[in-house]
Amino acid sequence: MSEIHVSPLNDHRGGGFNNVGSILVLFILLVIIVCTICGGGLY
C-alpha cells in the first residue's frame, strides 16, 4: 500500500488489483471533492 502512483508497466505486479484500487481511490477522491464543493449537501 506504499505504492501511491501506479503505472501500466507495474500492472503485472498487482495482477490487475492495482487498477481496481486506483479506480476506487480516484472515485473516492472525486466524491470528496464534489462534496467539498457542494458544501456536504449530498449527505
Secondary structure as UniProt FT lines:
FT   HELIX           8..10
FT   HELIX           11..14
FT   TURN            15..16
FT   HELIX           17..38
FT   TURN            41..42
//
